[in-house]
Amino acid sequence: MPEIFSRVDTSIVLSNLVYRVEPIMTTHIWAVVPAAGMGSRMQGELPKQYLPLLGITMLQRTLEKLLDVPGLQGVVVVLAKDDPNWQALAVSRDERIRTALGGDSRAASVAAGIQMVKASVGDDCWVLVHDAARPLVSLADIQRLTDAVINSGAIGGLLATRVQDTLKRSDEYCTVQATVPRENLWRAQTPQLFRAGELGDALARALSGSSRDEGEGSGEHLLITDEASAMEQAGYDPLLVEALDPNPKITRPVDVQLIEAYLQRGVG
């Protein structure tokens, strides 16, 4: 049974760790931002990532935040084919940014971005995968994530918040069937931090329909809703690091109003 670490910061959960401690100052970190989707739930003409937030596009705000991360060496933005909006962003001309062609799913797009990182700097580089639709993520939370993962020797990790609401399980008619205990339940966020080689391999196995224990793939994609789920199916236990600052994801039109309210208050 792997040892369980204890830390003074009780918001960090460390268990079943793969030990691989290294000096943070010598660690190479890149970011991958999947931005090839259309955001159909937003019901707008523009892809979600290009919607304005107080006059500045969501993707511009998100990339500006990532480019301020101390020590970050570069960002791969994964775009749809023939994206007509990307070049209009001022951040598109930043020399630290590269672009890759997205796939038919988030997992495939992230895999394309990871492949570019691997080709550029190798398998051992750490990669922060972050949603374009989370423009408020704080530099302090990103630093806490990288510090927690790299200092602990974890395989990787993600920002998350503890579930505080009462949870209900329903049937197909939206009738309550059970109340679900919320102990040890978390809401996953991004960024999620893993090494390029290990995350790339995990995504490739998931997209081919195989877990680490199953061997050759079935051809049917496994359910991958974030990078951590790909790593879980590959047999790893990512680290949960509690996000202390607002980091909501824009998925519906009403979320734009929420994000803009935060921005007006100086958050993000």
Backbone bond lengths (Angstrom), bond angles and torsions (degrees), N, CA, C in turn:
res aa  C-N    CA-C-N  psi(-1)  N-CA   C-N-CA  omega(-1)  CA-C   N-CA-C  phi
1 M - - - 1.464 - - 1.522 108.97 -
2 P 1.343 118.84 122.28 1.460 120.12 179.86 1.525 110.59 -61.12
3 E 1.326 115.73 147.04 1.455 120.83 179.36 1.512 110.79 -67.03
4 I 1.328 116.97 146.54 1.455 121.94 175.83 1.521 108.17 -102.34
5 F 1.342 115.85 123.25 1.446 120.67 179.77 1.520 109.76 -80.43
6 S 1.302 117.78 149.20 1.459 121.99 170.47 1.515 108.01 -117.74
7 R 1.345 116.20 140.88 1.447 121.76 -178.99 1.514 109.14 -128.02
8 V 1.337 117.84 154.30 1.456 121.19 175.38 1.519 109.83 -62.10
9 D 1.336 116.97 -37.80 1.460 121.14 178.05 1.518 108.34 -76.66
10 T 1.327 117.20 101.16 1.455 120.91 -174.25 1.515 112.88 -76.59
11 S 1.347 118.40 -3.81 1.456 119.83 177.28 1.514 111.65 -80.17
12 I 1.332 117.17 -5.88 1.457 121.16 179.97 1.523 109.14 -101.51
13 V 1.331 116.67 126.35 1.452 121.09 -179.85 1.516 108.37 -103.04
14 L 1.325 117.22 121.08 1.449 121.58 -178.29 1.518 109.39 -125.58
15 S 1.325 117.49 116.11 1.455 120.01 176.48 1.514 109.81 -155.52
16 N 1.331 116.51 153.57 1.466 122.63 178.84 1.527 111.54 51.78
17 L 1.318 116.46 47.39 1.453 120.35 -172.80 1.527 111.85 -82.53
18 V 1.330 115.17 147.38 1.456 121.23 168.26 1.515 106.20 -97.47
19 Y 1.328 119.04 115.55 1.448 122.00 -170.12 1.523 110.72 -79.47
20 R 1.324 114.52 127.84 1.460 119.23 177.25 1.530 105.96 -164.24
21 V 1.319 117.02 71.47 1.454 122.13 -174.92 1.522 109.49 -80.74
22 E 1.344 116.87 140.28 1.444 121.74 179.50 1.521 108.97 -148.53
23 P 1.314 119.00 155.70 1.458 121.04 178.69 1.526 110.52 -66.13
24 I 1.337 116.60 129.27 1.465 119.77 -178.17 1.517 111.29 -63.88
25 M 1.331 118.22 -34.50 1.457 120.06 -175.10 1.522 111.49 -63.41
26 T 1.329 118.72 -23.51 1.457 120.76 -179.61 1.527 112.09 -100.88
27 T 1.313 116.96 7.66 1.457 120.64 -175.76 1.524 110.61 -84.10
28 H 1.326 115.93 133.62 1.458 121.33 176.36 1.531 108.66 -91.10
29 I 1.340 116.71 127.68 1.454 121.50 -179.96 1.524 109.67 -130.48
30 W 1.336 115.14 130.22 1.457 122.95 171.88 1.530 108.12 -119.82
31 A 1.311 115.94 172.32 1.460 120.91 174.59 1.524 109.15 -128.55
32 V 1.325 115.16 147.84 1.467 122.09 173.06 1.523 107.62 -124.28
33 V 1.323 116.14 129.23 1.462 121.71 179.97 1.528 108.63 -121.91
34 P 1.337 118.75 105.91 1.470 120.24 175.50 1.526 109.73 -71.77
35 A 1.324 116.61 121.96 1.467 121.48 -177.33 1.523 110.52 -140.14
36 A 1.349 115.33 38.76 1.462 120.15 -177.34 1.517 112.73 -103.32
37 G 1.340 117.73 -4.48 1.458 120.74 -177.05 1.518 112.55 -82.16
38 M 1.339 114.22 171.51 1.459 120.67 -179.02 1.526 112.52 -104.16
39 G 1.333 118.14 -17.27 1.457 119.82 -178.84 1.515 111.92 62.23
40 S 1.329 116.47 57.87 1.463 121.20 -172.98 1.524 113.36 -61.48
41 R 1.346 117.18 -28.55 1.463 119.31 -179.34 1.522 112.77 -69.29
42 M 1.334 116.73 -13.89 1.456 119.75 178.08 1.526 112.05 -78.12
43 Q 1.346 116.95 -18.98 1.464 122.57 175.06 1.527 111.89 56.49
44 G 1.328 115.83 40.25 1.459 120.13 179.09 1.516 111.49 -121.42
45 E 1.326 115.64 171.58 1.466 120.32 -179.94 1.530 111.01 -78.94
46 L 1.332 116.83 -35.74 1.455 120.55 178.90 1.517 110.81 -83.70
47 P 1.333 117.87 145.84 1.463 119.12 168.43 1.528 109.32 -56.86
48 K 1.316 116.48 144.34 1.458 121.78 -173.29 1.523 113.39 -51.09
49 Q 1.330 116.67 -41.01 1.462 119.83 -173.22 1.524 113.17 -67.19
50 Y 1.333 116.73 -12.68 1.466 120.05 179.72 1.525 112.85 -104.53
51 L 1.309 117.62 7.09 1.455 120.10 176.60 1.529 109.94 -68.59
52 P 1.335 117.36 142.06 1.465 119.60 179.13 1.519 111.84 -78.61
53 L 1.309 115.06 141.75 1.464 123.21 172.89 1.518 106.81 -122.01
54 L 1.316 116.62 102.86 1.469 122.24 -173.62 1.524 110.89 52.43
55 G 1.339 115.01 41.91 1.455 120.59 173.07 1.517 116.06 90.29
56 I 1.318 117.96 -6.19 1.468 121.64 178.65 1.520 108.18 -121.55
57 T 1.329 117.68 131.59 1.456 119.97 -174.63 1.523 111.66 -63.10
58 M 1.324 114.45 150.94 1.451 121.72 178.94 1.524 111.48 -54.70
59 L 1.325 117.36 -47.16 1.459 120.78 -177.04 1.522 111.13 -65.66
60 Q 1.326 117.28 -39.95 1.466 120.65 176.72 1.523 110.66 -58.50
61 R 1.339 116.74 -46.45 1.462 120.62 -179.04 1.535 110.87 -62.84
62 T 1.320 116.26 -43.90 1.464 119.86 -177.97 1.523 111.05 -64.11
63 L 1.315 117.23 -43.67 1.462 120.21 -178.44 1.521 111.40 -69.55
64 E 1.319 117.77 -37.04 1.457 119.99 176.61 1.521 110.47 -60.12
65 K 1.328 116.66 -39.99 1.466 120.25 179.39 1.532 109.97 -64.32
66 L 1.329 117.51 -46.28 1.466 119.92 -178.52 1.524 111.83 -64.72
67 L 1.319 116.81 -37.21 1.459 119.57 -179.19 1.518 112.33 -68.40
68 D 1.333 117.18 -14.72 1.461 121.25 175.92 1.527 112.82 -88.26
69 V 1.331 117.99 -4.31 1.459 120.73 179.48 1.535 109.02 -66.12
70 P 1.322 118.65 122.05 1.467 120.24 -178.92 1.525 111.99 -57.66
71 G 1.330 115.99 130.73 1.452 120.76 175.91 1.516 115.60 82.91
72 L 1.341 117.71 -5.24 1.465 119.20 179.44 1.524 109.06 -66.24
73 Q 1.332 116.36 129.84 1.455 120.18 -173.56 1.524 113.57 -92.13
74 G 1.313 117.22 -26.00 1.455 119.36 -179.07 1.514 111.30 -176.45
75 V 1.330 114.67 167.04 1.462 121.95 -179.93 1.526 108.41 -133.07
76 V 1.331 116.05 132.34 1.461 121.44 171.23 1.521 107.76 -103.79
77 V 1.325 116.84 119.24 1.464 122.84 176.29 1.524 107.35 -100.60
78 V 1.318 116.24 122.86 1.463 120.96 -176.60 1.525 107.87 -97.70
79 L 1.334 116.09 118.27 1.456 122.50 -171.16 1.524 112.11 -115.67
80 A 1.334 115.34 158.00 1.458 120.84 172.17 1.529 109.72 -70.12
81 K 1.314 116.01 155.05 1.464 120.78 178.29 1.525 109.60 -61.26
82 D 1.342 115.95 134.13 1.466 122.39 177.82 1.524 112.07 58.23
83 D 1.309 116.57 37.88 1.466 121.26 177.23 1.531 108.89 -60.16
84 P 1.352 118.43 118.49 1.467 120.26 -176.31 1.528 114.09 -85.96
85 N 1.326 117.37 -4.56 1.460 120.49 -171.69 1.519 114.10 -105.34
86 W 1.318 117.57 -21.55 1.455 121.49 -171.94 1.527 112.34 -59.71
87 Q 1.308 117.76 -47.56 1.459 120.23 -174.12 1.515 113.27 -65.54
88 A 1.315 117.66 -17.20 1.463 120.72 178.74 1.530 112.32 -75.94
89 L 1.330 117.76 -14.61 1.454 120.89 179.99 1.530 110.58 -80.88
90 A 1.322 116.28 134.56 1.463 119.83 178.37 1.522 111.38 -60.35
91 V 1.347 116.35 -34.92 1.458 120.30 -176.20 1.530 111.77 -69.07
92 S 1.339 117.61 -17.06 1.473 120.28 -179.48 1.522 111.69 -64.45
93 R 1.327 116.86 -18.34 1.465 120.49 -178.67 1.525 113.02 -96.04
94 D 1.328 116.46 3.53 1.464 119.60 177.09 1.530 109.39 -70.32
95 E 1.311 116.81 129.88 1.470 121.19 -174.54 1.526 113.18 -68.77
96 R 1.321 117.38 -13.00 1.469 119.92 178.72 1.528 112.28 -85.05
97 I 1.326 117.26 -5.14 1.464 120.93 -176.16 1.519 110.95 -103.78
98 R 1.338 114.70 135.13 1.460 122.08 171.96 1.520 108.49 -122.06
99 T 1.313 116.94 160.16 1.465 120.19 179.62 1.522 110.51 -122.60
100 A 1.331 114.64 150.58 1.458 122.25 176.78 1.520 107.78 -134.03
101 L 1.322 115.79 159.38 1.459 121.67 -179.57 1.516 109.56 -86.66
102 G 1.330 116.37 129.45 1.449 121.52 -177.31 1.513 113.71 -77.19
103 G 1.336 115.37 167.78 1.455 122.05 178.67 1.509 111.62 -106.52
104 D 1.346 115.93 -162.70 1.456 120.82 -176.05 1.525 112.78 -90.51
105 S 1.317 117.71 7.35 1.464 122.59 176.93 1.512 108.16 -152.81
106 R 1.334 115.37 165.44 1.470 118.72 176.93 1.525 110.50 -59.30
107 A 1.350 116.27 -44.84 1.461 119.90 -177.75 1.524 110.92 -60.52
108 A 1.333 116.94 -41.28 1.460 120.06 179.70 1.529 111.13 -67.23
109 S 1.324 116.95 -35.95 1.463 120.37 178.49 1.525 110.92 -68.55
110 V 1.328 116.56 -43.57 1.460 119.45 177.47 1.528 109.95 -62.46
111 A 1.323 116.69 -41.40 1.463 120.10 178.48 1.529 111.23 -59.02
112 A 1.329 117.00 -38.55 1.467 120.31 178.22 1.525 110.74 -65.37
113 G 1.323 116.36 -40.90 1.461 119.51 177.39 1.515 112.20 -65.89
114 I 1.327 116.60 -41.04 1.468 120.88 178.72 1.523 110.32 -63.04
115 Q 1.314 116.39 -40.23 1.457 120.15 179.69 1.526 111.04 -60.68
116 M 1.339 116.84 -37.95 1.462 119.49 178.48 1.524 110.83 -67.40
117 V 1.331 116.90 -39.80 1.469 119.99 177.30 1.525 109.87 -62.18
118 K 1.337 117.18 -46.16 1.458 120.96 -179.51 1.521 111.35 -60.12
119 A 1.325 116.61 -41.33 1.459 120.37 -179.45 1.527 111.46 -67.36
120 S 1.327 115.80 -27.97 1.464 119.89 -176.23 1.517 112.68 -87.21
121 V 1.348 117.34 -43.85 1.468 119.98 -171.56 1.520 113.80 -132.00
122 G 1.337 118.86 0.03 1.448 120.60 173.53 1.518 114.94 98.65
123 D 1.328 115.67 173.13 1.460 123.00 -174.14 1.522 114.12 -70.90
124 D 1.334 117.62 -25.87 1.461 120.31 -171.66 1.524 113.71 -83.34
125 C 1.306 118.06 -7.86 1.461 120.96 -179.79 1.528 110.34 -66.07
126 W 1.338 117.17 137.29 1.452 121.46 173.15 1.525 109.59 -79.64
127 V 1.321 116.30 141.17 1.466 121.29 -177.70 1.522 109.96 -127.34
128 L 1.325 115.65 126.36 1.462 122.47 171.26 1.523 108.12 -91.46
129 V 1.323 117.72 113.66 1.463 121.00 175.85 1.524 106.75 -96.85
130 H 1.331 115.80 123.60 1.466 119.61 -173.27 1.515 111.18 -133.89
131 D 1.336 115.99 140.24 1.462 122.12 177.46 1.527 110.40 -70.33
132 A 1.316 115.94 133.24 1.465 119.52 172.78 1.522 110.71 -61.24
133 A 1.336 116.32 -25.90 1.466 121.49 -175.54 1.523 112.88 -87.65
134 R 1.341 117.92 16.11 1.467 121.33 173.93 1.529 108.87 -122.04
135 P 1.327 117.51 71.68 1.472 119.89 -174.63 1.517 114.60 -76.81
136 L 1.334 119.14 -10.36 1.464 121.05 -175.37 1.519 113.99 -92.62
137 V 1.322 118.65 -5.16 1.466 119.56 -175.38 1.524 110.03 -49.85
138 S 1.328 116.06 137.32 1.463 119.70 -175.71 1.526 111.34 -91.86
139 L 1.332 115.11 148.64 1.455 119.96 175.41 1.517 110.87 -61.90
140 A 1.339 116.60 -32.30 1.467 119.64 179.78 1.521 110.95 -65.06
141 D 1.334 117.73 -41.61 1.463 119.62 178.61 1.527 111.41 -68.79
142 I 1.323 117.22 -37.99 1.470 119.29 176.84 1.521 110.08 -62.68
143 Q 1.334 117.00 -40.89 1.460 120.09 178.69 1.521 111.08 -65.16
144 R 1.323 116.57 -39.93 1.462 119.70 178.65 1.530 110.33 -63.50
145 L 1.319 116.83 -38.29 1.471 120.88 178.28 1.520 110.92 -64.02
146 T 1.323 117.49 -51.26 1.467 119.67 -177.35 1.525 110.82 -64.99
147 D 1.333 117.26 -41.02 1.465 120.03 178.79 1.526 110.97 -62.20
148 A 1.349 116.14 -45.96 1.465 119.81 -176.54 1.524 111.51 -63.97
149 V 1.322 116.44 -45.03 1.463 120.08 -177.11 1.523 111.22 -68.06
150 I 1.309 116.81 -49.77 1.459 119.67 -172.63 1.526 111.29 -74.26
151 N 1.325 117.39 -38.02 1.467 119.43 179.24 1.522 112.90 -69.61
152 S 1.329 116.75 -31.03 1.467 119.93 -177.47 1.519 112.86 -83.25
153 G 1.328 117.02 -18.98 1.456 119.47 -174.17 1.507 113.18 80.97
154 A 1.330 118.04 17.21 1.459 121.33 179.79 1.523 111.10 -66.63
155 I 1.315 115.87 157.75 1.465 121.55 176.50 1.522 111.01 -64.46
156 G 1.317 116.54 -25.62 1.454 123.64 -178.18 1.512 108.58 162.61
157 G 1.328 116.69 -177.24 1.454 118.53 -179.11 1.504 112.47 -170.85
158 L 1.329 114.75 -179.44 1.459 121.01 -175.99 1.516 110.28 -150.58
159 L 1.321 115.14 151.50 1.451 120.03 169.57 1.523 108.85 -72.42
160 A 1.321 116.09 145.12 1.464 120.66 -178.85 1.518 108.69 -160.36
161 T 1.322 116.33 163.93 1.464 121.65 174.01 1.522 108.55 -127.95
162 R 1.324 115.53 146.91 1.460 120.35 178.13 1.530 110.26 -69.31
163 V 1.318 116.18 140.98 1.461 120.98 175.97 1.523 108.67 -70.24
164 Q 1.334 116.60 127.22 1.454 121.91 -179.66 1.526 113.07 -114.27
165 D 1.328 117.19 -20.74 1.457 120.69 179.37 1.524 110.72 -78.48
166 T 1.315 115.80 157.71 1.465 120.74 170.18 1.520 108.50 -73.09
167 L 1.319 116.70 132.59 1.466 122.16 -175.85 1.523 110.58 -104.97
168 K 1.334 115.93 136.40 1.459 122.34 177.92 1.526 109.80 -120.77
169 R 1.332 115.95 140.60 1.457 121.20 171.24 1.519 108.09 -102.97
170 S 1.334 116.05 132.90 1.463 120.32 -176.64 1.518 111.10 -115.38
171 D 1.336 115.05 170.67 1.453 120.36 168.02 1.524 108.08 -95.12
172 E 1.334 116.41 -172.16 1.463 119.93 -176.89 1.520 113.14 -68.43
173 Y 1.344 116.83 -11.09 1.466 120.78 179.73 1.524 111.86 -101.08
174 C 1.336 117.20 12.71 1.462 123.45 -179.85 1.523 112.52 62.91
175 T 1.321 115.70 30.92 1.457 121.42 174.18 1.524 108.63 -98.65
176 V 1.334 116.07 132.80 1.459 120.29 -177.05 1.523 110.54 -62.17
177 Q 1.326 116.16 129.55 1.458 122.93 176.95 1.515 112.39 -108.43
178 A 1.350 116.41 -26.92 1.458 119.06 -178.75 1.517 109.60 -167.91
179 T 1.320 115.35 154.48 1.460 121.89 168.71 1.521 107.44 -96.20
180 V 1.330 115.37 128.08 1.465 121.36 -174.09 1.529 109.32 -95.60
181 P 1.316 118.40 125.45 1.473 119.96 176.48 1.522 110.56 -57.76
182 R 1.319 116.34 133.94 1.465 119.69 -176.22 1.526 113.42 -96.35
183 E 1.328 117.32 -3.12 1.455 119.23 177.76 1.529 110.24 -58.52
184 N 1.312 115.02 135.29 1.472 122.74 178.07 1.528 113.47 65.26
185 L 1.335 117.71 17.78 1.461 121.00 174.65 1.526 109.61 -101.87
186 W 1.327 114.90 139.10 1.460 121.45 -176.64 1.527 109.91 -131.21
187 R 1.325 116.37 152.75 1.465 123.18 170.66 1.533 107.76 -97.07
188 A 1.316 116.13 116.60 1.461 120.01 -178.85 1.522 110.76 -73.75
189 Q 1.329 115.63 140.94 1.452 122.37 175.16 1.530 108.61 -125.78
190 T 1.300 115.29 -169.04 1.461 122.40 168.21 1.522 106.90 -131.78
191 P 1.345 117.68 159.20 1.453 127.95 9.14 1.527 113.18 -70.45
192 Q 1.355 112.11 158.91 1.452 121.44 170.05 1.524 106.39 -123.16
193 L 1.327 115.90 134.18 1.464 121.63 -168.43 1.522 111.05 -116.86
194 F 1.333 116.29 120.42 1.459 122.34 177.03 1.525 108.87 -146.56
195 R 1.317 115.78 163.97 1.463 119.33 173.34 1.520 109.97 -73.54
196 A 1.313 115.39 144.84 1.459 120.76 -175.71 1.527 111.68 -58.89
197 G 1.318 117.72 -43.92 1.460 120.21 -177.21 1.510 112.63 -64.32
198 E 1.324 116.85 -48.28 1.460 120.53 -177.30 1.520 111.99 -69.15
199 L 1.326 117.22 -40.99 1.459 119.13 177.99 1.521 111.03 -68.35
200 G 1.317 116.98 -40.65 1.460 119.60 177.71 1.518 112.27 -59.83
201 D 1.339 116.53 -43.08 1.468 120.44 178.27 1.527 111.24 -64.99
202 A 1.335 116.84 -41.65 1.467 120.49 -179.21 1.517 111.29 -64.44
203 L 1.324 117.05 -41.87 1.465 120.22 178.58 1.519 111.09 -66.41
204 A 1.338 116.93 -39.43 1.463 120.20 179.34 1.527 110.84 -62.65
205 R 1.345 116.73 -41.85 1.461 119.54 177.88 1.524 111.08 -65.13
206 A 1.326 116.79 -42.06 1.460 119.75 -179.18 1.526 111.19 -65.11
207 L 1.313 116.38 -41.31 1.461 120.07 -179.19 1.527 112.05 -70.23
208 S 1.340 116.23 -23.11 1.468 119.69 177.08 1.522 111.83 -89.34
209 G 1.346 116.06 -8.01 1.459 120.10 177.35 1.502 115.17 89.95
210 S 1.352 117.85 24.91 1.459 119.34 -179.58 1.510 110.44 -132.02
211 S 1.327 116.16 144.90 1.454 121.67 170.61 1.513 108.01 -95.38
212 R 1.335 117.28 176.82 1.466 120.14 -178.01 1.523 111.16 -62.48
213 D 1.343 117.66 -34.66 1.458 120.95 -175.23 1.526 113.45 -84.98
214 E 1.352 115.89 -14.83 1.461 118.61 -174.00 1.513 113.68 -91.34
215 G 1.345 115.57 -15.38 1.450 117.52 178.75 1.517 112.19 76.34
216 E 1.314 118.26 -132.05 1.458 123.13 -173.98 1.525 110.85 -60.64
217 G 1.335 115.14 140.21 1.456 120.87 -174.72 1.506 113.83 -74.37
218 S 1.340 114.07 158.67 1.454 120.93 178.63 1.511 112.57 -90.39
219 G 1.357 116.23 -11.94 1.445 119.74 -175.84 1.514 112.97 91.75
220 E 1.327 117.91 -13.20 1.455 121.69 176.82 1.526 108.83 -98.44
221 H 1.347 115.98 128.34 1.451 120.32 -176.29 1.528 110.77 -64.89
222 L 1.339 116.00 136.96 1.449 120.19 171.16 1.520 108.90 -76.22
223 L 1.332 116.63 158.13 1.452 120.97 -178.33 1.526 109.10 -71.75
224 I 1.330 115.93 112.36 1.456 122.24 -179.82 1.521 107.51 -124.66
225 T 1.325 116.52 108.32 1.454 120.68 179.52 1.524 112.72 -102.73
226 D 1.321 116.71 -15.75 1.457 121.70 172.75 1.527 108.23 -158.26
227 E 1.315 116.04 176.58 1.462 120.20 -176.19 1.528 111.13 -67.66
228 A 1.322 116.57 -36.40 1.458 119.48 179.28 1.520 111.75 -61.22
229 S 1.337 117.39 -36.42 1.466 119.23 179.64 1.529 111.14 -66.15
230 A 1.331 117.11 -33.43 1.469 119.66 174.97 1.520 110.39 -65.92
231 M 1.325 116.66 -41.68 1.465 120.19 179.10 1.524 110.91 -67.94
232 E 1.330 117.79 -36.90 1.469 120.86 177.38 1.522 110.25 -61.54
233 Q 1.332 116.97 -45.11 1.463 120.23 -179.59 1.518 111.55 -67.84
234 A 1.335 116.51 -20.68 1.464 119.95 175.87 1.523 111.60 -84.68
235 G 1.344 116.90 -0.82 1.451 120.56 175.30 1.512 115.87 100.54
236 Y 1.336 117.66 9.27 1.457 121.29 -177.98 1.532 111.67 -100.99
237 D 1.336 115.36 162.10 1.465 122.36 178.53 1.528 109.41 -118.87
238 P 1.329 118.28 91.58 1.463 119.72 179.81 1.531 111.65 -65.42
239 L 1.320 114.55 156.63 1.457 123.20 -178.75 1.526 110.75 -89.09
240 L 1.331 117.46 135.23 1.457 122.66 174.43 1.523 109.27 -94.10
241 V 1.327 116.36 126.48 1.460 122.41 178.22 1.523 107.51 -121.69
242 E 1.309 116.39 119.35 1.457 119.97 -173.13 1.525 111.60 -69.40
243 A 1.336 116.26 127.49 1.461 122.31 174.93 1.522 108.34 -78.64
244 L 1.314 116.74 128.27 1.453 121.18 -177.48 1.523 112.84 -100.43
245 D 1.324 117.85 -15.35 1.463 122.41 -179.36 1.526 110.28 -111.57
246 P 1.348 117.66 159.01 1.470 120.30 179.55 1.532 111.61 -58.30
247 N 1.328 115.60 133.21 1.464 120.87 -179.78 1.530 109.91 -148.59
248 P 1.345 117.68 50.16 1.466 119.58 -177.37 1.529 112.00 -71.39
249 K 1.319 114.55 155.89 1.465 121.58 177.88 1.528 109.58 -104.30
250 I 1.314 115.85 136.00 1.462 120.88 178.49 1.519 108.55 -85.12
251 T 1.330 116.42 114.34 1.468 121.29 178.34 1.524 112.05 -127.57
252 R 1.334 117.78 -22.34 1.464 122.10 -178.47 1.522 109.15 -129.89
253 P 1.336 117.39 159.45 1.468 119.42 -179.02 1.524 113.64 -54.39
254 V 1.333 118.28 -36.76 1.460 120.23 -178.60 1.524 111.83 -65.16
255 D 1.329 117.50 -23.66 1.463 120.60 -179.86 1.529 111.59 -67.09
256 V 1.338 116.41 -28.93 1.464 119.50 178.15 1.524 110.10 -61.31
257 Q 1.336 116.72 -42.27 1.459 120.39 178.62 1.524 110.97 -63.07
258 L 1.326 116.94 -38.93 1.459 120.66 178.94 1.523 110.72 -63.77
259 I 1.320 117.08 -47.05 1.462 121.09 -178.83 1.536 110.06 -63.15
260 E 1.308 117.09 -42.80 1.454 120.17 -179.99 1.531 111.05 -64.62
261 A 1.315 117.04 -35.59 1.470 119.82 176.44 1.530 110.35 -63.18
262 Y 1.335 116.39 -42.55 1.462 119.87 176.33 1.530 110.60 -61.02
263 L 1.346 116.21 -45.64 1.452 119.89 -178.09 1.534 111.45 -62.22
264 Q 1.307 116.82 -38.26 1.465 120.80 178.47 1.520 111.61 -64.59
265 R 1.319 116.36 -26.59 1.467 121.60 178.28 1.530 111.75 -87.73
266 G 1.331 117.11 0.50 1.450 120.51 178.77 1.510 115.05 88.73
267 V 1.346 117.65 9.08 1.464 121.75 177.16 1.527 108.35 -83.40
268 G 1.335 116.72 131.92 1.450 119.77 178.65 1.511 113.47 85.23
